[in-house]
Amino acid sequence: MDRHIVISTRTIFVTLLALGASWLLWQMRAIILILFVALLIALALDPFVRFLVKKRLSRSLAVIVLYLFIIILTFTVGAAGISPLFSQLDKFLTQLPDFFDSLIKFFGFNGYFQNAEQEVAKQISGLSGTVISATLSAFSSVVFLVTVFVFAAYILVYFETLKKQFAELFPVRRQKLIQNILGDVETKVGSWLRGELVLMFAVGLMSLIGLLILRVDYALPLALIAGFLEVLPNIGPVIATIPAAAVAFSISPITGVGVIALFILVQQLENNLIVPKVMQKAVGFNPLLTMLVILTGAKLFGLLGALLAVPVTLVGITIVNGIVKMDR
């Protein structure tokens, strides 16, 4: 008996429409990235805007005041620390192969890591030789940052209106639930992002104080690395320990052991004291799930994918939970 597969015109149309939409979204990925980062910034800053609104400022004026404060703070901190930071960073990259050499020799891994050591030296030498060009390239990112903050300002000013207009795209009986989902996303992602900023600052500050007490060279860039890598849960602190230990073991074995103990202590304080306080409103991920999400993001989209993997997953889980409630 012959079987005929019948594909309706509607199925073909829907399939072509889905493929076309996917292609369009891929072509617009840069714009989507800007909008997503702008949304994250808006979610992080919204509580401060609400605080200023309670002080009888209009929402537009509150956003302007907040942005002026951020600009002044950025320029003040930058003027005070950017010059010594770049100076230390240049020297740090130049000497990093020697630091790793000391670390490898201390643990007796010369034969095992000889080729890897040479490759690291080659890569680091290339990095140190291109610090100026990398700096110039970083300045080109100013356009991206300005664009992101302009979109974030727009979102902040019209936040409530945008949420209402988005909810109105759905049937009336679903609009209340959609608003609740948006509220959950706003609360959880905003809390997560603000918590991450607090963690990055706290870990960076504790690392800086500890490294200065231990008299470790290049304490400022090493502390900044530790603070920045805090955005990668579980993985970041381990990675941050490696360059710090390499520098410390080049000074003395005791200093090296002290730095490893310092980073273990900082991580324990973070996990048992800071994280429960600053992350209590955000959804906690299983450590294994977190690492899988970060590694997947890094594999698909590089460093930016690793950085955005957790908030994207958090948004997705929140939306799925809302849809499940919707279907009940």
Backbone bond lengths (Angstrom), bond angles and torsions (degrees), N, CA, C in turn:
res aa  C-N    CA-C-N  psi(-1)  N-CA   C-N-CA  omega(-1)  CA-C   N-CA-C  phi
1 M - - - 1.470 - - 1.527 109.23 -
2 D 1.327 115.46 123.30 1.459 120.01 -179.25 1.519 110.92 -75.09
3 R 1.328 113.63 137.75 1.463 119.47 176.83 1.517 109.10 -111.75
4 H 1.293 115.14 129.24 1.458 120.98 179.23 1.526 109.09 -109.77
5 I 1.316 114.44 127.44 1.463 119.61 176.92 1.516 108.09 -92.21
6 V 1.307 115.46 117.88 1.460 120.84 -177.96 1.529 109.05 -104.01
7 I 1.312 115.33 121.28 1.463 121.11 177.40 1.519 107.90 -108.86
8 S 1.305 115.21 117.77 1.458 119.32 -176.59 1.522 111.33 -71.47
9 T 1.320 114.49 159.80 1.471 120.37 177.08 1.522 110.47 -62.01
10 R 1.325 115.75 -36.27 1.466 120.06 -179.96 1.523 111.06 -63.49
11 T 1.349 117.06 -41.55 1.464 121.09 179.23 1.520 110.89 -62.93
12 I 1.322 116.35 -43.51 1.468 120.82 178.37 1.526 110.27 -62.18
13 F 1.332 115.49 -43.34 1.467 120.07 -178.53 1.527 110.90 -63.81
14 V 1.341 116.18 -45.46 1.466 120.48 -179.45 1.527 110.72 -63.93
15 T 1.340 116.86 -40.94 1.467 120.99 179.02 1.519 111.26 -62.83
16 L 1.337 116.28 -46.88 1.466 120.41 178.59 1.527 111.15 -63.55
17 L 1.333 115.48 -38.02 1.464 119.68 178.76 1.527 110.62 -64.67
18 A 1.337 116.95 -42.01 1.466 121.08 179.18 1.527 111.09 -65.12
19 L 1.333 116.46 -42.49 1.462 120.23 178.18 1.524 110.95 -64.29
20 G 1.336 115.51 -41.79 1.465 119.61 178.55 1.517 111.81 -64.10
21 A 1.335 116.15 -41.09 1.466 120.21 178.81 1.528 110.85 -65.36
22 S 1.344 116.41 -40.21 1.469 120.20 178.33 1.525 110.82 -63.46
23 W 1.331 116.26 -42.92 1.473 120.31 178.79 1.524 110.64 -63.19
24 L 1.344 115.87 -42.16 1.464 120.03 -179.47 1.526 110.87 -64.76
25 L 1.332 116.73 -42.61 1.465 120.24 178.84 1.527 111.31 -62.92
26 W 1.336 116.42 -38.80 1.460 119.94 178.55 1.521 111.05 -65.19
27 Q 1.332 116.64 -40.09 1.461 120.29 178.19 1.528 111.42 -66.98
28 M 1.319 115.97 -27.81 1.466 120.90 -178.40 1.529 112.29 -97.30
29 R 1.328 117.10 15.43 1.470 120.23 -173.07 1.525 112.55 -59.75
30 A 1.333 117.36 -33.59 1.469 119.57 179.44 1.526 110.58 -66.10
31 I 1.338 116.38 -41.92 1.466 120.83 178.80 1.526 110.23 -67.36
32 I 1.338 116.21 -41.05 1.463 120.48 178.99 1.529 110.24 -62.50
33 L 1.337 116.26 -39.60 1.466 120.42 177.83 1.523 110.81 -61.67
34 I 1.339 116.56 -45.06 1.467 120.93 179.02 1.524 110.22 -60.02
35 L 1.330 116.44 -45.20 1.464 120.61 -179.04 1.528 111.30 -64.55
36 F 1.337 116.90 -39.64 1.462 119.91 -178.52 1.525 110.77 -67.53
37 V 1.335 116.91 -45.22 1.468 120.22 178.36 1.525 110.23 -63.57
38 A 1.349 116.31 -40.07 1.466 120.18 177.55 1.525 110.83 -61.96
39 L 1.332 116.43 -39.34 1.467 120.41 178.00 1.523 111.01 -64.44
40 L 1.339 117.31 -41.00 1.464 120.51 177.65 1.526 110.98 -60.86
41 I 1.331 116.33 -44.15 1.467 120.53 179.08 1.525 110.37 -63.61
42 A 1.338 116.14 -42.64 1.464 120.08 179.50 1.525 111.17 -62.17
43 L 1.336 116.85 -41.60 1.465 120.58 178.87 1.527 111.15 -64.02
44 A 1.336 116.76 -35.73 1.463 120.21 179.60 1.522 111.77 -71.62
45 L 1.345 116.91 -34.67 1.465 121.12 -174.94 1.529 113.51 -91.08
46 D 1.320 117.41 -15.61 1.471 120.35 -174.16 1.530 113.74 -57.08
47 P 1.350 120.49 -41.69 1.476 118.74 178.38 1.524 113.00 -59.36
48 F 1.331 117.52 -35.54 1.465 120.52 178.96 1.531 110.73 -69.66
49 V 1.333 116.12 -36.66 1.467 120.15 176.32 1.520 109.84 -65.14
50 R 1.326 117.13 -42.34 1.466 120.58 178.93 1.526 110.84 -63.18
51 F 1.321 116.32 -37.78 1.464 120.41 177.80 1.526 110.34 -61.01
52 L 1.334 117.16 -44.62 1.465 120.94 179.63 1.524 111.40 -68.09
53 V 1.332 116.67 -34.44 1.470 120.25 177.67 1.526 110.11 -63.88
54 K 1.346 116.76 -36.61 1.466 120.23 177.31 1.524 112.04 -65.52
55 K 1.342 115.93 -20.47 1.466 120.94 176.71 1.534 111.26 -87.14
56 R 1.335 115.64 18.67 1.466 123.68 175.11 1.531 113.37 71.75
57 L 1.322 116.05 29.40 1.462 120.16 169.90 1.519 108.41 -97.11
58 S 1.329 116.70 147.94 1.457 118.98 173.07 1.527 108.35 -68.90
59 R 1.323 116.81 159.29 1.467 119.54 -177.62 1.529 110.98 -62.43
60 S 1.334 117.00 -39.16 1.470 120.78 178.82 1.525 110.80 -62.83
61 L 1.323 116.77 -45.82 1.461 120.74 -179.87 1.527 110.83 -66.77
62 A 1.328 116.14 -35.77 1.465 120.05 178.34 1.531 110.96 -62.60
63 V 1.329 116.68 -41.41 1.472 121.01 178.08 1.525 110.47 -64.31
64 I 1.340 116.81 -42.04 1.470 121.08 179.26 1.528 110.69 -62.36
65 V 1.334 116.68 -46.09 1.470 121.18 179.50 1.527 110.58 -61.20
66 L 1.323 116.61 -44.33 1.466 120.82 -179.72 1.527 111.08 -63.47
67 Y 1.326 117.25 -43.10 1.463 121.13 179.80 1.528 111.23 -65.17
68 L 1.333 116.69 -39.59 1.467 119.89 177.56 1.528 110.62 -62.19
69 F 1.327 116.00 -41.47 1.468 120.32 178.12 1.529 110.60 -62.17
70 I 1.340 117.23 -44.15 1.469 121.49 179.79 1.528 110.73 -62.97
71 I 1.343 116.65 -43.02 1.468 120.83 -179.48 1.530 110.93 -63.41
72 I 1.337 116.32 -46.91 1.470 120.35 179.88 1.527 110.61 -62.21
73 L 1.341 116.63 -44.19 1.464 120.69 179.77 1.526 111.04 -63.02
74 T 1.336 116.63 -42.44 1.467 121.02 -179.60 1.523 111.56 -62.67
75 F 1.337 116.43 -46.25 1.463 120.07 -179.37 1.535 111.35 -66.86
76 T 1.330 116.77 -36.67 1.467 120.19 179.63 1.520 111.23 -65.38
77 V 1.334 115.91 -49.57 1.467 120.52 179.44 1.525 110.49 -65.15
78 G 1.336 116.15 -42.19 1.460 120.15 -179.53 1.509 112.76 -62.48
79 A 1.331 116.50 -43.38 1.470 120.32 -179.73 1.517 111.51 -64.18
80 A 1.331 115.88 -33.02 1.465 119.66 -177.33 1.524 112.88 -80.50
81 G 1.345 116.79 -32.62 1.462 117.83 -170.75 1.508 117.51 -121.41
82 I 1.335 119.00 -10.92 1.461 119.26 -172.38 1.518 112.45 -70.07
83 S 1.350 117.48 -37.68 1.470 120.29 -177.86 1.527 112.23 -66.79
84 P 1.357 118.91 -52.05 1.467 118.21 177.21 1.519 113.07 -63.16
85 L 1.339 116.66 -31.01 1.460 119.72 179.91 1.520 110.81 -64.01
86 F 1.347 117.36 -48.98 1.459 120.53 -178.97 1.523 111.12 -65.38
87 S 1.323 116.57 -35.72 1.462 120.38 178.24 1.531 110.69 -63.79
88 Q 1.339 116.26 -47.34 1.462 120.44 179.11 1.522 111.32 -66.44
89 L 1.340 116.24 -38.22 1.460 120.32 -177.81 1.522 111.21 -64.93
90 D 1.336 117.00 -40.17 1.462 121.12 178.86 1.527 110.53 -61.99
91 K 1.341 116.54 -47.52 1.466 120.68 179.33 1.530 110.85 -65.69
92 F 1.333 115.81 -38.03 1.467 120.91 -179.04 1.528 110.86 -61.83
93 L 1.337 117.29 -46.59 1.461 121.03 179.95 1.524 111.36 -64.90
94 T 1.326 116.42 -35.63 1.463 120.36 179.72 1.527 111.31 -65.24
95 Q 1.328 116.91 -40.02 1.460 121.21 -174.75 1.525 113.65 -93.92
96 L 1.324 117.97 -4.76 1.464 120.57 -175.51 1.533 113.25 -57.65
97 P 1.356 120.45 -40.41 1.475 118.74 176.57 1.526 112.87 -57.44
98 D 1.344 116.67 -39.45 1.469 120.19 178.39 1.526 111.25 -65.75
99 F 1.339 115.93 -36.84 1.464 119.81 178.42 1.532 110.78 -63.36
100 F 1.335 116.24 -44.50 1.461 119.94 179.15 1.534 110.75 -66.64
101 D 1.325 116.61 -33.88 1.463 120.81 177.43 1.528 110.25 -61.57
102 S 1.331 116.42 -43.12 1.468 120.82 178.07 1.520 111.03 -63.51
103 L 1.322 116.19 -41.09 1.464 120.94 -179.46 1.524 110.85 -65.06
104 I 1.339 116.84 -43.66 1.467 121.46 -178.74 1.529 110.94 -66.06
105 K 1.336 116.19 -42.73 1.464 119.82 179.87 1.521 111.58 -66.37
106 F 1.327 116.97 -36.19 1.465 120.52 -179.16 1.526 110.83 -61.93
107 F 1.348 116.70 -40.23 1.463 120.34 -178.49 1.528 112.15 -89.58
108 G 1.349 117.52 0.79 1.459 120.92 175.52 1.504 114.75 72.23
109 F 1.350 117.44 32.32 1.456 121.19 -177.49 1.531 112.26 -104.69
110 N 1.330 117.09 25.09 1.460 120.51 -173.55 1.524 112.22 -54.35
111 G 1.320 116.48 -50.83 1.459 119.52 -176.14 1.506 113.06 -68.21
112 Y 1.313 116.29 -35.12 1.458 120.14 -176.36 1.520 112.09 -72.31
113 F 1.332 116.15 -35.75 1.459 119.96 -171.24 1.534 113.47 -112.06
114 Q 1.343 116.74 17.41 1.455 118.57 -176.11 1.522 111.64 -61.59
115 N 1.343 116.27 -48.64 1.468 119.37 -179.87 1.518 111.34 -65.52
116 A 1.333 115.83 -41.07 1.464 119.39 179.38 1.516 110.57 -63.81
117 E 1.335 116.05 -37.62 1.461 120.36 179.89 1.521 110.39 -63.53
118 Q 1.336 115.95 -43.57 1.465 119.77 179.20 1.520 111.15 -63.59
119 E 1.329 116.13 -38.64 1.463 119.61 179.86 1.520 110.94 -67.37
120 V 1.339 116.69 -41.82 1.466 120.32 177.11 1.514 110.42 -61.37
121 A 1.332 116.06 -43.85 1.464 119.88 179.17 1.522 111.10 -60.31
122 K 1.327 115.59 -41.18 1.465 119.78 179.51 1.520 111.36 -63.49
123 Q 1.345 115.88 -45.54 1.463 120.10 -178.47 1.525 111.13 -67.27
124 I 1.324 117.00 -43.33 1.462 120.30 -178.66 1.516 111.24 -66.49
125 S 1.337 116.57 -38.18 1.462 119.72 177.46 1.514 110.40 -60.87
126 G 1.324 114.70 -39.40 1.463 118.19 177.17 1.509 111.59 -64.84
127 L 1.332 115.72 -38.21 1.465 119.16 179.25 1.515 111.31 -66.11
128 S 1.334 116.35 -45.44 1.456 119.18 -177.59 1.514 111.44 -65.63
129 G 1.320 117.47 -28.72 1.454 120.07 178.88 1.500 113.31 -77.85
130 T 1.323 116.46 -13.17 1.464 118.82 -177.25 1.522 111.70 -117.62
131 V 1.311 117.46 24.09 1.462 120.14 -179.95 1.522 110.76 -60.92
132 I 1.352 116.00 -42.44 1.463 119.38 -178.49 1.518 110.57 -64.85
133 S 1.346 115.95 -45.87 1.465 118.45 -179.79 1.519 110.86 -66.10
134 A 1.333 116.82 -35.66 1.468 119.74 177.13 1.519 110.77 -65.62
135 T 1.332 116.08 -36.88 1.465 120.47 177.52 1.524 110.83 -64.15
136 L 1.339 115.70 -44.40 1.465 119.65 177.74 1.520 110.78 -62.65
137 S 1.337 116.01 -38.41 1.458 119.70 177.96 1.524 110.77 -64.88
138 A 1.333 116.16 -36.15 1.466 119.78 179.01 1.520 111.06 -63.14
139 F 1.339 116.09 -36.85 1.457 118.97 179.36 1.533 111.57 -64.19
140 S 1.338 116.46 -28.08 1.467 118.97 177.76 1.523 111.02 -67.22
141 S 1.338 116.31 -19.90 1.466 120.34 178.00 1.523 112.03 -75.91
142 V 1.324 116.68 -8.43 1.466 120.21 178.55 1.522 110.37 -58.98
143 V 1.335 116.20 -38.22 1.469 120.26 179.21 1.521 110.09 -60.40
144 F 1.334 115.93 -43.62 1.464 120.64 178.33 1.524 110.75 -61.90
145 L 1.336 116.74 -46.09 1.463 120.81 -178.88 1.520 111.81 -63.90
146 V 1.334 116.35 -42.88 1.469 119.97 179.24 1.523 110.12 -61.80
147 T 1.336 116.23 -44.27 1.466 120.42 179.33 1.520 110.96 -60.81
148 V 1.332 116.10 -44.28 1.467 120.80 -179.92 1.524 111.02 -61.08
149 F 1.332 116.96 -45.81 1.466 120.16 -177.60 1.529 111.96 -71.10
150 V 1.337 117.76 -28.74 1.469 119.94 174.53 1.524 109.88 -66.13
151 F 1.335 116.43 -46.04 1.467 119.97 177.16 1.527 110.74 -63.30
152 A 1.339 116.70 -40.07 1.468 120.34 178.94 1.522 110.92 -62.18
153 A 1.339 116.72 -39.47 1.468 120.61 178.07 1.521 110.73 -63.32
154 Y 1.326 116.26 -42.80 1.471 120.28 178.48 1.531 110.29 -61.51
155 I 1.329 116.15 -44.87 1.467 120.10 179.35 1.522 110.66 -61.79
156 L 1.328 117.18 -42.34 1.462 121.17 -179.51 1.523 111.80 -62.93
157 V 1.334 116.75 -42.48 1.470 120.45 -178.06 1.521 110.84 -66.20
158 Y 1.331 116.91 -41.49 1.473 121.01 -174.07 1.527 111.68 -110.50
159 F 1.325 116.87 28.15 1.460 121.32 -173.63 1.531 112.18 -55.78
160 E 1.323 116.42 -55.75 1.466 120.50 -176.53 1.525 111.36 -63.91
161 T 1.330 116.80 -39.90 1.468 120.76 178.78 1.521 111.06 -63.72
162 L 1.328 117.06 -43.29 1.464 121.26 -179.85 1.526 111.17 -63.56
163 K 1.329 117.06 -41.14 1.466 119.89 178.79 1.526 110.96 -64.68
164 K 1.325 116.35 -40.81 1.463 120.48 179.34 1.520 111.05 -65.81
165 Q 1.335 116.78 -43.62 1.464 120.71 -179.85 1.525 111.13 -65.18
166 F 1.334 117.09 -37.63 1.461 119.82 178.04 1.525 110.65 -65.62
167 A 1.325 117.38 -42.62 1.466 121.13 179.77 1.522 111.27 -63.56
168 E 1.327 116.94 -32.27 1.462 121.20 -178.82 1.525 112.94 -70.86
169 L 1.327 117.93 -9.51 1.462 121.15 175.20 1.524 111.37 -72.60
170 F 1.334 116.84 -15.76 1.456 122.23 -177.03 1.530 110.02 -102.22
171 P 1.348 116.84 163.62 1.465 119.75 176.93 1.526 111.38 -55.65
172 V 1.323 116.21 151.55 1.467 121.67 -175.41 1.526 111.64 -55.97
173 R 1.337 116.71 -40.44 1.464 119.96 -176.78 1.534 112.76 -69.00
174 R 1.354 116.53 -14.85 1.461 120.60 179.72 1.530 113.00 -102.12
175 Q 1.312 117.48 -9.50 1.463 120.26 -171.07 1.527 112.87 -64.19
176 K 1.311 116.72 -39.22 1.461 119.89 179.65 1.525 110.49 -63.30
177 L 1.337 116.02 -42.35 1.459 120.61 179.91 1.528 111.13 -66.54
178 I 1.337 116.47 -38.88 1.465 120.77 177.58 1.524 110.03 -62.51
179 Q 1.324 116.61 -41.77 1.467 120.22 177.69 1.529 111.09 -63.06
180 N 1.334 116.12 -37.06 1.470 119.78 177.19 1.529 111.53 -65.61
181 I 1.351 116.04 -40.58 1.466 120.48 177.86 1.524 110.26 -62.78
182 L 1.326 116.20 -45.00 1.465 120.35 178.20 1.527 110.89 -61.45
183 G 1.335 115.42 -38.30 1.463 119.25 177.42 1.522 111.86 -64.47
184 D 1.359 116.17 -40.20 1.470 120.13 177.79 1.529 111.22 -64.19
185 V 1.341 115.76 -43.36 1.469 120.10 178.28 1.524 110.02 -61.01
186 E 1.330 115.91 -45.31 1.468 120.78 179.90 1.525 111.16 -59.82
187 T 1.331 116.33 -45.56 1.466 120.56 -177.38 1.525 112.05 -67.25
188 K 1.338 116.20 -49.74 1.462 120.04 -173.68 1.528 112.61 -71.36
189 V 1.337 116.41 -46.58 1.466 118.92 -179.01 1.528 110.33 -68.99
190 G 1.334 116.57 -41.46 1.461 119.61 177.83 1.516 111.91 -61.46
191 S 1.336 116.26 -43.79 1.467 120.27 178.71 1.521 110.98 -64.81
192 W 1.343 116.13 -40.98 1.465 119.68 179.26 1.525 110.88 -62.12
193 L 1.335 116.40 -45.90 1.460 120.08 -176.58 1.526 111.42 -66.43
194 R 1.331 116.56 -45.64 1.470 119.04 177.96 1.527 110.57 -63.25
195 G 1.336 116.09 -37.83 1.458 119.82 177.05 1.519 112.06 -63.26
196 E 1.340 116.61 -41.02 1.462 120.49 178.51 1.522 111.14 -63.33
197 L 1.323 117.05 -40.35 1.467 120.49 178.58 1.526 110.92 -63.07
198 V 1.341 115.62 -41.39 1.467 119.77 177.50 1.527 110.23 -64.44
199 L 1.335 116.81 -43.30 1.462 120.89 179.15 1.526 111.36 -62.45
200 M 1.331 116.70 -44.56 1.461 120.66 179.86 1.524 110.99 -59.97
201 F 1.334 115.59 -44.23 1.466 119.61 179.56 1.521 110.80 -65.96
202 A 1.340 116.88 -45.71 1.467 120.91 -177.00 1.525 111.36 -64.18
203 V 1.332 116.47 -46.40 1.470 120.32 -179.50 1.526 110.57 -65.59
204 G 1.329 116.89 -42.53 1.461 120.05 177.97 1.514 112.03 -61.66
205 L 1.341 116.66 -42.64 1.466 120.89 -179.16 1.525 111.31 -67.51
206 M 1.341 117.17 -45.84 1.465 120.06 178.99 1.525 111.08 -62.63
207 S 1.330 116.20 -40.27 1.468 120.15 178.88 1.524 110.65 -64.45
208 L 1.336 116.58 -41.92 1.466 120.59 -179.78 1.528 111.13 -62.76
209 I 1.334 116.32 -46.61 1.473 120.21 179.93 1.529 110.60 -61.46
210 G 1.336 116.12 -45.56 1.463 119.99 -179.81 1.520 112.73 -63.66
211 L 1.328 117.15 -42.98 1.468 120.93 -179.86 1.525 111.62 -66.16
212 L 1.338 116.10 -36.65 1.469 119.54 177.20 1.527 110.94 -67.26
213 I 1.336 116.71 -40.22 1.472 120.24 178.22 1.532 110.46 -62.71
214 L 1.342 116.20 -39.44 1.465 121.00 -179.99 1.528 112.53 -80.24
215 R 1.349 115.86 -1.84 1.470 121.88 179.01 1.532 112.07 58.80
216 V 1.325 115.80 44.78 1.464 121.48 177.95 1.524 109.08 -87.94
217 D 1.319 116.69 133.92 1.459 120.46 177.61 1.528 110.47 -65.86
218 Y 1.325 115.33 153.74 1.472 122.49 177.18 1.530 111.66 58.70
219 A 1.324 115.32 40.20 1.470 120.13 -178.14 1.524 111.67 -61.57
220 L 1.347 117.50 -39.17 1.463 120.47 -176.53 1.526 112.75 -64.53
221 P 1.349 120.05 -53.43 1.468 118.33 178.28 1.523 113.16 -63.78
222 L 1.335 117.73 -35.41 1.465 120.20 178.65 1.525 111.20 -65.50
223 A 1.331 116.73 -39.34 1.468 120.43 177.75 1.523 111.02 -68.21
224 L 1.330 117.09 -38.32 1.468 120.44 177.46 1.524 110.95 -64.99
225 I 1.333 116.36 -39.09 1.467 119.94 176.30 1.525 110.15 -61.18
226 A 1.333 116.38 -44.94 1.469 120.81 179.64 1.522 111.13 -62.03
227 G 1.332 116.83 -42.90 1.457 120.31 179.81 1.509 112.32 -67.17
228 F 1.329 116.71 -44.82 1.463 120.27 -178.54 1.520 111.62 -65.03
229 L 1.338 117.60 -42.53 1.461 120.97 -178.03 1.521 112.67 -70.35
230 E 1.332 116.87 -8.97 1.463 120.15 175.99 1.521 111.26 -63.22
231 V 1.339 116.87 -19.49 1.460 120.97 178.24 1.527 111.10 -68.10
232 L 1.350 116.78 -15.37 1.465 121.83 175.35 1.529 108.14 -103.99
233 P 1.333 118.60 92.11 1.469 121.12 -175.24 1.527 111.89 -56.56
234 N 1.325 115.42 142.28 1.468 124.13 175.89 1.531 113.12 69.84
235 I 1.327 117.34 -45.11 1.462 121.04 -177.37 1.522 111.04 -82.11
236 G 1.335 116.32 -43.85 1.459 121.87 -174.70 1.519 114.69 -55.17
237 P 1.356 118.76 -50.12 1.471 119.46 -178.94 1.524 113.63 -59.17
238 V 1.337 116.87 -35.35 1.468 120.33 178.74 1.525 110.36 -66.60
239 I 1.337 116.10 -44.67 1.468 120.34 179.47 1.525 110.39 -63.35
240 A 1.332 116.69 -40.88 1.471 120.74 -177.43 1.524 112.08 -65.25
241 T 1.330 117.04 -27.45 1.465 120.35 -178.82 1.530 111.94 -68.50
242 I 1.334 117.27 -31.54 1.471 121.31 -172.28 1.529 112.88 -62.39
243 P 1.356 119.87 -55.14 1.473 118.05 179.81 1.528 112.72 -64.82
244 A 1.343 116.69 -35.36 1.469 119.31 179.11 1.527 110.66 -64.35
245 A 1.337 116.49 -42.23 1.465 120.30 178.46 1.526 110.92 -66.56
246 A 1.330 116.51 -37.71 1.469 120.30 179.21 1.524 111.03 -61.24
247 V 1.337 116.19 -44.53 1.468 120.12 178.04 1.526 110.19 -65.08
248 A 1.324 116.84 -43.16 1.467 120.90 -175.76 1.525 112.05 -65.93
249 F 1.342 117.79 -42.17 1.465 120.16 -179.45 1.525 111.96 -68.53
250 S 1.342 117.18 -21.48 1.466 119.35 175.55 1.529 110.94 -71.51
251 I 1.330 116.14 -19.61 1.473 120.98 177.53 1.524 109.80 -85.03
252 S 1.348 115.71 -55.70 1.469 120.62 177.16 1.525 108.54 -169.68
253 P 1.340 117.15 155.43 1.466 119.67 177.15 1.525 112.74 -58.69
254 I 1.330 116.62 -37.89 1.468 120.08 -179.51 1.529 110.32 -63.53
255 T 1.336 116.10 -42.88 1.467 119.83 178.17 1.521 110.65 -63.88
256 G 1.340 116.29 -39.24 1.462 120.17 178.61 1.514 112.33 -61.36
257 V 1.326 115.92 -47.59 1.471 120.34 177.94 1.523 110.11 -63.05
258 G 1.338 116.00 -38.96 1.464 120.00 178.63 1.516 112.54 -62.00
259 V 1.335 117.34 -39.75 1.469 120.76 179.33 1.523 110.90 -67.98
260 I 1.332 117.07 -41.68 1.469 119.62 176.98 1.524 110.31 -61.06
261 A 1.337 116.18 -43.47 1.468 120.23 177.22 1.525 110.74 -62.65
262 L 1.332 116.64 -38.38 1.467 121.00 178.67 1.521 111.17 -60.52
263 F 1.328 117.19 -47.35 1.459 120.26 -177.35 1.524 111.47 -69.27
264 I 1.339 116.96 -33.39 1.467 119.55 174.68 1.524 109.98 -64.74
265 L 1.339 116.43 -43.11 1.466 121.27 179.00 1.526 110.97 -62.52
266 V 1.336 116.78 -44.61 1.470 120.81 179.04 1.520 110.44 -60.72
267 Q 1.338 116.54 -42.52 1.461 119.91 -179.68 1.524 111.49 -66.13
268 Q 1.337 117.23 -38.42 1.461 120.19 178.22 1.530 111.30 -66.63
269 L 1.335 116.81 -42.18 1.467 120.44 176.31 1.523 110.53 -61.81
270 E 1.323 115.34 -40.46 1.468 120.08 179.23 1.523 111.06 -63.00
271 N 1.335 116.77 -49.82 1.465 120.87 -174.26 1.528 112.89 -69.72
272 N 1.334 117.10 -35.09 1.466 120.29 -172.83 1.518 114.88 -100.52
273 L 1.331 117.23 -16.88 1.459 119.46 -176.00 1.526 112.27 -121.82
274 I 1.336 116.66 -51.48 1.466 119.97 -172.85 1.525 111.84 -79.06
275 V 1.342 116.59 -49.00 1.473 120.00 -176.25 1.526 112.68 -57.25
276 P 1.356 119.69 -48.02 1.468 118.25 179.32 1.526 113.61 -60.13
277 K 1.340 117.50 -28.63 1.461 120.84 -178.11 1.519 111.98 -79.33
278 V 1.341 117.11 -47.43 1.465 120.14 -171.59 1.518 112.91 -90.81
279 M 1.350 118.07 -14.86 1.459 120.40 -176.88 1.529 112.93 -110.45
280 Q 1.328 117.51 13.63 1.459 119.19 -172.76 1.529 112.92 -67.09
281 K 1.349 118.23 -24.02 1.463 120.76 179.39 1.525 112.69 -89.74
282 A 1.319 116.85 -15.16 1.461 120.59 -177.84 1.522 110.01 -92.31
283 V 1.329 116.36 158.44 1.453 121.01 178.72 1.518 108.82 -75.53
284 G 1.340 116.17 127.45 1.458 119.56 178.26 1.520 110.47 -85.51
285 F 1.333 116.33 131.66 1.450 121.37 178.22 1.520 110.02 -95.81
286 N 1.330 115.42 148.93 1.448 120.73 169.34 1.533 108.48 -62.13
287 P 1.346 118.80 135.15 1.471 120.37 -177.84 1.525 113.61 -53.78
288 L 1.344 117.52 -39.06 1.462 120.51 179.27 1.521 110.58 -64.89
289 L 1.340 116.67 -43.85 1.461 120.81 177.92 1.522 110.50 -61.82
290 T 1.321 116.60 -41.18 1.465 120.61 179.70 1.520 111.13 -59.97
291 M 1.344 116.65 -46.66 1.462 120.16 -179.59 1.526 111.45 -64.68
292 L 1.335 117.13 -40.34 1.464 120.53 178.62 1.522 111.05 -63.60
293 V 1.329 116.09 -41.88 1.464 120.78 179.62 1.528 110.58 -63.48
294 I 1.340 116.71 -45.64 1.469 120.93 -178.89 1.526 111.00 -64.98
295 L 1.341 117.01 -44.89 1.462 120.55 -179.69 1.524 111.35 -64.56
296 T 1.338 116.63 -38.22 1.464 120.12 177.14 1.520 110.95 -64.59
297 G 1.331 116.28 -44.97 1.461 120.29 177.72 1.512 112.11 -61.03
298 A 1.344 116.70 -41.17 1.466 120.96 178.92 1.522 111.28 -65.79
299 K 1.332 116.80 -39.63 1.462 121.08 -179.72 1.521 111.40 -65.91
300 L 1.328 116.95 -39.88 1.463 120.88 -175.91 1.520 112.73 -81.54
301 F 1.350 117.01 -41.02 1.467 119.68 -170.90 1.528 113.91 -131.04
302 G 1.346 117.47 13.95 1.457 119.41 176.26 1.521 112.67 75.64
303 L 1.341 115.42 -153.13 1.467 121.38 -176.40 1.519 111.76 -59.94
304 L 1.335 116.43 -42.66 1.464 119.58 -179.52 1.522 110.75 -62.96
305 G 1.330 116.75 -37.41 1.459 120.50 177.02 1.513 112.10 -63.42
306 A 1.342 116.39 -38.80 1.466 120.35 177.57 1.521 111.33 -65.35
307 L 1.338 116.43 -39.51 1.465 120.77 -178.51 1.527 111.98 -69.08
308 L 1.339 116.37 -36.54 1.467 120.06 -175.14 1.524 113.06 -95.39
309 A 1.338 117.35 -2.82 1.464 120.29 -174.55 1.525 112.41 -60.88
310 V 1.326 116.87 -45.71 1.472 120.15 -177.03 1.528 112.14 -66.48
311 P 1.351 120.34 -50.49 1.467 118.39 179.03 1.523 113.54 -62.84
312 V 1.339 117.65 -36.36 1.466 119.99 177.62 1.523 109.97 -63.19
313 T 1.337 116.45 -44.32 1.465 120.40 178.49 1.524 111.03 -64.02
314 L 1.323 116.52 -39.69 1.464 121.18 178.83 1.520 111.08 -62.29
315 V 1.333 116.38 -42.88 1.470 120.73 176.77 1.523 109.89 -62.32
316 G 1.341 116.34 -45.68 1.462 120.36 -178.98 1.517 112.73 -61.11
317 I 1.339 117.05 -45.33 1.466 120.96 -179.91 1.524 110.85 -63.96
318 T 1.328 116.66 -40.77 1.469 120.60 179.66 1.523 111.02 -63.66
319 I 1.324 116.64 -42.49 1.470 120.84 179.34 1.523 110.57 -66.11
320 V 1.339 116.82 -43.84 1.471 120.49 179.88 1.525 110.28 -61.76
321 N 1.329 117.19 -43.71 1.471 120.13 177.42 1.521 111.22 -60.01
322 G 1.339 116.45 -38.88 1.460 120.18 177.71 1.511 112.33 -66.20
323 I 1.345 116.97 -39.00 1.466 121.10 179.24 1.523 110.54 -67.06
324 V 1.344 116.35 -38.90 1.468 120.23 177.49 1.524 110.20 -60.71
325 K 1.339 116.42 -42.47 1.463 120.06 176.72 1.520 110.64 -64.04
326 M 1.338 116.09 -35.62 1.457 120.92 -178.65 1.523 111.52 -64.04
327 D 1.342 116.59 -35.01 1.464 120.96 -175.81 1.522 112.91 -83.43
328 R 1.328 116.90 -8.40 1.471 119.20 -178.81 1.518 110.93 -77.77
